[in-house]
Structure formats: C-alpha cells, structure tokens
Amino acid sequence: MPLVNVIIPVYNRPDQLKRAVKSVITQTFSDFDIWIINDGSTDNTGDAIQKIIKENPDKSIYCIKTSNRGVSAARNTGIANSDGKYIALLDSDDEWLPEKLRTQIDYLQKNPETELVHTGEIWIRNGIRVNPPLKYRKYGGDVFIQSLPLCMIGPSTAVFTRSLFNSTGAFREDFPVCEDYDFWLRATSVYKTALIDKPLTIKYGGHADQLSVKYKAMDYWRVLSMYSVLENYNLDAEKETALKREIIKKSIILLKGYKKHGNQEKYKEIDSILKKIRGI
C-alpha cells in the first residue's frame, strides 16, 4: 500500500495533464501512486493518459473514466478507490516542484497530531509570473476565520490524512465551483492547519476553462457553504460571530447584483439566508 495517493481530476486537458503528472513522477519522494480521473473528456485526453501509463511502467498510475460529473465527483471517486494514509490533490493544470511531497510528508510524520498541511504557491497568469494579491495570503494554525473571505488553501498545495477526509466528508458534488472552499471550511472548523511557507506548488490561471473564469458570482456558493457550516457545526463564539459577519457582508453585495439584474430566484434565496442570520 503506498503511503500517499495523488488524485488528479482531468477534463479535456491532455497537454496540461502531461505536465502535471511529470511533476509528480519527478518528485524526490517516491512512496505514492497516482489516480487520474478522466471526467468524461471528449478530446484526446484519454489517449494521453494511456500514453502516460505506457511510458511509465515502473510507476503505479491508475485511470478511472467517468461521465462528466465535475471536479468534486472526480476527486471523490479517486479518493474512494485508493487507500493510502495520505491524500494529495493536484489539479490537472497545476504542477509541483520536486521537493513538495517529501517536505510535506516529512512534516506530517514529525508532527503526527497534524492532519492537513499546505504550501506556498507560484502564480502564473497567462504565461507570466505574478505576485498573488495580499488577500490570498496563506496562514497556518487555526485558520477557519482567515478562510472565510476566499479559498485560502489551494487544492494542489494540500496533503491531508484520510482520517480527516472521512471525518470532514466528501467534496460537495452539488457545488459546480467553490467546492474546495467548502471542503476547507468544514475541515478547518475542526482541524488546525500547518503551512510550509515555501512556494512548492505552481498554480496556473487565466485560461478560459478555469472554473473561476466560467462562474462569476462565486460568493453565492460561499454563502451557501458558510450557512451550511453554521447550521451543521458547533462553532465557538468567535468563529460563529466571524462567520455570520462574512455571510452578511457577502449577502448584501449579492443582493445588490441580483436586484440590478433581475435575478429574483437567487435574490429570494440569499435574502432568506440574510434574514435568518439577522434574526428577522
């Protein structure tokens, strides 16, 4: 049984996938297997996967072909079919620096009380390296409150225990976007997070098939996530207050947009949540 399962969902990204897998294969740490979840690709991604497997006979690389159900279902499928102690996520358009896995696994094994560790990132936007905005600053420790405004933990930066996944629950398959935000919010409401403050993950962005490009009002999904956490988790007073404050802040902005564009359905949904938070 490998110590680490690397989970890579992919949809119509043959070239980026080759780069991502190569960055795993060239890790200085080797006790892993790779699970590629082909999420219903309609191009030659399937052929690219078979070529990757054929060219690396000494590596444990598995492929599961599914219908196009989204990144959450793909990750959940890979995790359900694997059985290692640690889970490492890698988006098909990102890559790792060679020391990433070894650095994180060394930390987890030296600090067995830690269930989740993430790393710093190098951001590449449209082929150009850029500095991440300050609002995406990363933290370690009890990071629940810092995780409320935006997704602070990049999926490709994270390694976590299978016990954390089993306790937190699967990625929400009803979320087409912000599924990572929701997962980390649930996890950090219970677990502390370690940060390796080194840029060991390369995050690519700006391309048209990126979910954050496709979906504009992402705060809608964040509000739904926060409200679900509020309803289902026992938070301490500080966390609950911060959570309610963030729901109110994001809801007010969303409602202005929905009113302007005449989106009555979403307006009523978010307005109902806002009124419950305010006790109206």
C-alpha positions as semicolon CSV with decimal commas, in nm:
position;residue;x (nm);y (nm);z (nm)
1;M;0,000;0,000;0,000
2;P;0,151;0,335;-0,098
3;L;0,172;0,600;0,171
4;V;0,030;0,877;-0,050
5;N;-0,248;0,874;-0,309
6;V;-0,214;1,155;-0,563
7;I;-0,557;1,245;-0,702
8;I;-0,567;1,423;-1,040
9;P;-0,907;1,502;-1,198
10;V;-0,892;1,599;-1,565
11;Y;-1,132;1,715;-1,833
12;N;-1,005;1,795;-2,184
13;R;-0,653;1,894;-2,080
14;P;-0,410;1,644;-2,238
15;D;-0,108;1,875;-2,252
16;Q;-0,151;2,023;-1,906
17;L;-0,207;1,674;-1,766
18;K;0,129;1,555;-1,903
19;R;0,299;1,844;-1,725
20;A;0,114;1,775;-1,401
21;V;0,192;1,403;-1,398
22;K;0,556;1,464;-1,486
23;S;0,585;1,693;-1,183
24;V;0,462;1,404;-0,964
25;I;0,684;1,140;-1,123
26;T;0,993;1,358;-1,072
27;Q;0,930;1,409;-0,700
28;T;1,219;1,329;-0,469
29;F;0,965;1,132;-0,262
30;S;0,851;0,807;-0,422
31;D;0,606;0,625;-0,192
32;F;0,292;0,721;-0,384
33;D;0,054;0,611;-0,653
34;I;-0,133;0,833;-0,899
35;W;-0,507;0,824;-0,965
36;I;-0,612;1,007;-1,281
37;I;-0,987;1,057;-1,302
38;N;-1,088;1,122;-1,661
39;D;-1,404;1,323;-1,603
40;G;-1,576;1,246;-1,934
41;S;-1,319;1,410;-2,161
42;T;-1,431;1,448;-2,523
43;D;-1,091;1,512;-2,681
44;N;-0,771;1,304;-2,685
45;T;-0,716;1,325;-2,309
46;G;-0,792;0,953;-2,278
47;D;-0,518;0,871;-2,531
48;A;-0,277;1,098;-2,344
49;I;-0,349;0,912;-2,019
50;Q;-0,282;0,573;-2,177
51;K;0,043;0,705;-2,322
52;I;0,149;0,835;-1,979
53;I;0,079;0,493;-1,824
54;K;0,262;0,308;-2,103
55;E;0,568;0,534;-2,079
56;N;0,596;0,488;-1,701
57;P;0,564;0,112;-1,641
58;D;0,759;0,138;-1,316
59;K;0,504;0,379;-1,165
60;S;0,167;0,292;-1,015
61;I;-0,064;0,505;-1,229
62;Y;-0,432;0,425;-1,246
63;C;-0,706;0,574;-1,462
64;I;-1,078;0,579;-1,391
65;K;-1,309;0,701;-1,668
66;T;-1,632;0,862;-1,550
67;S;-1,912;1,065;-1,702
68;N;-1,866;1,440;-1,686
69;R;-1,984;1,499;-1,329
70;G;-1,743;1,772;-1,224
71;V;-1,426;1,806;-1,021
72;S;-1,586;1,719;-0,685
73;A;-1,720;1,384;-0,809
74;A;-1,386;1,312;-0,977
75;R;-1,189;1,378;-0,658
76;N;-1,434;1,175;-0,450
77;T;-1,406;0,886;-0,696
78;G;-1,027;0,885;-0,680
79;I;-1,022;0,904;-0,302
80;A;-1,284;0,627;-0,268
81;N;-1,084;0,391;-0,490
82;S;-0,749;0,450;-0,322
83;D;-0,643;0,352;0,028
84;G;-0,325;0,534;0,131
85;K;-0,281;0,710;0,463
86;Y;-0,232;1,049;0,299
87;I;-0,417;1,218;0,013
88;A;-0,250;1,475;-0,214
89;L;-0,464;1,673;-0,457
90;L;-0,329;1,805;-0,785
91;D;-0,536;1,994;-1,041
92;S;-0,454;1,895;-1,396
93;D;-0,342;2,248;-1,489
94;D;-0,100;2,286;-1,197
95;E;0,235;2,130;-1,109
96;W;0,461;2,060;-0,814
97;L;0,823;2,145;-0,751
98;P;1,036;1,832;-0,690
99;E;1,063;1,864;-0,309
100;K;0,693;1,925;-0,242
101;L;0,575;1,582;-0,133
102;R;0,888;1,498;0,064
103;T;0,868;1,828;0,254
104;Q;0,503;1,777;0,344
105;I;0,525;1,409;0,433
106;D;0,834;1,474;0,647
107;Y;0,637;1,739;0,833
108;L;0,332;1,517;0,883
109;Q;0,541;1,228;1,010
110;K;0,735;1,451;1,252
111;N;0,409;1,612;1,370
112;P;0,157;1,325;1,392
113;E;-0,104;1,549;1,551
114;T;-0,125;1,740;1,220
115;E;-0,390;1,626;0,971
116;L;-0,355;1,890;0,697
117;V;-0,056;2,074;0,554
118;H;-0,040;2,314;0,260
119;T;0,234;2,507;0,085
120;G;0,304;2,841;-0,070
121;E;0,242;2,893;-0,442
122;I;0,400;3,041;-0,750
123;W;0,130;3,206;-0,960
124;I;0,148;3,201;-1,339
125;R;-0,120;3,404;-1,519
126;N;-0,135;3,384;-1,898
127;G;0,225;3,264;-1,905
128;I;0,360;3,539;-1,680
129;R;0,465;3,503;-1,317
130;V;0,271;3,740;-1,092
131;N;0,260;3,811;-0,721
132;P;-0,053;3,674;-0,551
133;P;-0,274;3,953;-0,411
134;L;-0,242;4,009;-0,036
135;K;-0,599;3,886;0,016
136;Y;-0,474;3,538;-0,082
137;R;-0,209;3,535;0,190
138;K;-0,171;3,190;0,345
139;Y;-0,181;3,104;0,714
140;G;-0,111;2,812;0,943
141;G;-0,270;2,714;1,273
142;D;-0,637;2,776;1,345
143;V;-0,721;2,927;1,005
144;F;-1,102;2,899;1,000
145;I;-1,163;3,274;1,027
146;Q;-0,894;3,355;0,768
147;S;-1,060;3,103;0,534
148;L;-1,397;3,281;0,532
149;P;-1,346;3,554;0,268
150;L;-1,182;3,341;-0,004
151;C;-1,038;2,996;-0,066
152;M;-0,711;3,028;0,123
153;I;-0,590;2,668;0,070
154;G;-0,522;2,579;-0,292
155;P;-0,619;2,217;-0,367
156;S;-0,288;2,149;-0,542
157;T;-0,096;2,268;-0,235
158;A;-0,264;2,035;0,013
159;V;-0,180;1,699;0,164
160;F;-0,416;1,564;0,430
161;T;-0,487;1,243;0,614
162;R;-0,755;1,000;0,507
163;S;-0,896;1,025;0,857
164;L;-0,950;1,399;0,805
165;F;-1,133;1,329;0,479
166;N;-1,352;1,062;0,639
167;S;-1,435;1,295;0,927
168;T;-1,494;1,607;0,715
169;G;-1,693;1,431;0,446
170;A;-1,661;1,428;0,068
171;F;-1,636;1,724;-0,167
172;R;-1,986;1,855;-0,236
173;E;-2,091;1,735;-0,577
174;D;-2,378;1,984;-0,592
175;F;-2,126;2,270;-0,598
176;P;-2,000;2,338;-0,953
177;V;-1,745;2,581;-0,809
178;C;-1,609;2,672;-0,463
179;E;-1,618;2,304;-0,371
180;D;-1,264;2,342;-0,239
181;Y;-1,363;2,647;-0,030
182;D;-1,646;2,445;0,120
183;F;-1,426;2,143;0,198
184;W;-1,155;2,350;0,366
185;L;-1,414;2,549;0,563
186;R;-1,560;2,229;0,706
187;A;-1,214;2,087;0,774
188;T;-1,071;2,399;0,939
189;S;-1,376;2,435;1,162
190;V;-1,241;2,125;1,338
191;Y;-0,873;2,081;1,248
192;K;-0,571;2,308;1,267
193;T;-0,365;2,353;0,951
194;A;0,011;2,353;0,902
195;L;0,173;2,579;0,643
196;I;0,502;2,509;0,467
197;D;0,574;2,871;0,382
198;K;0,768;2,790;0,068
199;P;0,645;2,815;-0,294
200;L;0,638;2,442;-0,373
201;T;0,330;2,448;-0,598
202;I;0,292;2,622;-0,934
203;K;-0,062;2,745;-0,992
204;Y;-0,159;2,836;-1,346
205;G;-0,452;3,063;-1,423
206;G;-0,614;3,288;-1,677
207;H;-0,719;3,015;-1,920
208;A;-1,076;3,001;-2,048
209;D;-1,167;2,661;-1,899
210;Q;-1,079;2,767;-1,547
211;L;-1,387;2,741;-1,322
212;S;-1,327;3,082;-1,166
213;V;-1,345;3,229;-1,516
214;K;-1,663;3,039;-1,607
215;Y;-1,852;3,124;-1,287
216;K;-1,874;3,491;-1,192
217;A;-2,081;3,528;-0,871
218;M;-1,875;3,280;-0,671
219;D;-1,977;3,440;-0,342
220;Y;-2,319;3,279;-0,391
221;W;-2,162;2,938;-0,335
222;R;-1,951;3,069;-0,047
223;V;-2,262;3,199;0,128
224;L;-2,434;2,862;0,084
225;S;-2,127;2,689;0,223
226;M;-2,096;2,920;0,524
227;Y;-2,464;2,889;0,605
228;S;-2,440;2,509;0,588
229;V;-2,143;2,514;0,827
230;L;-2,334;2,743;1,062
231;E;-2,631;2,506;1,061
232;N;-2,436;2,182;1,099
233;Y;-2,122;2,253;1,304
234;N;-2,076;2,356;1,665
235;L;-1,856;2,663;1,635
236;D;-1,716;2,861;1,925
237;A;-1,846;3,214;1,977
238;E;-1,557;3,385;1,794
239;K;-1,587;3,166;1,486
240;E;-1,966;3,190;1,477
241;T;-1,956;3,570;1,501
242;A;-1,697;3,595;1,223
243;L;-1,895;3,353;1,007
244;K;-2,219;3,548;1,045
245;R;-2,039;3,874;0,973
246;E;-1,897;3,734;0,648
247;I;-2,235;3,593;0,540
248;I;-2,396;3,933;0,594
249;K;-2,119;4,114;0,406
250;K;-2,129;3,884;0,103
251;S;-2,510;3,860;0,101
252;I;-2,558;4,238;0,086
253;I;-2,328;4,259;-0,218
254;L;-2,501;3,965;-0,388
255;L;-2,846;4,111;-0,330
256;K;-2,748;4,439;-0,493
257;G;-2,632;4,250;-0,800
258;Y;-2,938;4,025;-0,816
259;K;-3,168;4,326;-0,783
260;K;-2,984;4,511;-1,059
261;H;-3,002;4,215;-1,298
262;G;-3,350;4,099;-1,201
263;N;-3,247;3,760;-1,068
264;Q;-3,548;3,703;-0,844
265;E;-3,480;3,337;-0,765
266;K;-3,129;3,393;-0,629
267;Y;-3,242;3,717;-0,462
268;K;-3,510;3,537;-0,260
269;E;-3,271;3,257;-0,164
270;I;-2,994;3,483;-0,036
271;D;-3,239;3,729;0,121
272;S;-3,391;3,441;0,317
273;I;-3,048;3,341;0,449
274;L;-2,966;3,702;0,538
275;K;-3,290;3,744;0,733
276;K;-3,225;3,424;0,930
277;I;-2,874;3,541;1,017
278;R;-3,009;3,877;1,132
279;G;-3,292;3,713;1,324
280;I;-3,562;3,886;1,122
